[in-house]
Amino acid sequence: MQPEREMPPASDATAMPTLTEIRTTFPTREAAEACAAALVADRVAACVQIDGPVQSTYRWQGAVEQAVEFRCTCKTAPERASDCVAVIARMHAYETPEILVSAVAASPAYAAWVRSSVALDSGDTR
């Protein structure tokens, strides 16, 4: 059994590095996977997780609608967030796609990995 890792106190969360998390939804898994691959290949997201299917209920053009969607959660550095959003908007089939952008605290090691993954001058070609 592994010993439990000690988490920093909640008051120390503000001292943790800040990353950007961007969430969106797509009408099909294939569309979500294509966008995820483009975001990572273009180095505007370090990681994209795809969840779903999820059931969405929303108001659109005066009517209550329902749809099955696939949710993407993208992790990036704050300075790459606008580029990430631009790729999502360009690849999206929806007239008004959900694009939610949040600042999130991250562990120093994870933040360093994200930043190196999206750095424009990174020598990593993976």
HELIX and SHEET records of a PDB file:
HELIX    1   1 ALA A   10  ALA A   15  5                                   6    
HELIX    2   2 ARG A   29  ALA A   41  1                                  13    
HELIX    3   3 PRO A   78  ARG A   80  5                                   3    
HELIX    4   4 ALA A   81  MET A   91  1                                  11    
HELIX    5   5 PRO A  108  VAL A  118  1                                  11    
SHEET    1   A 4 CYS A  47  TRP A  60  0                                        
SHEET    2   A 4 ALA A  63  THR A  76 -1                                        
SHEET    3   A 4 THR A  18  PHE A  26 -1                                        
SHEET    4   A 4 ILE A  99  ALA A 105 -1                                        
END                                                                             
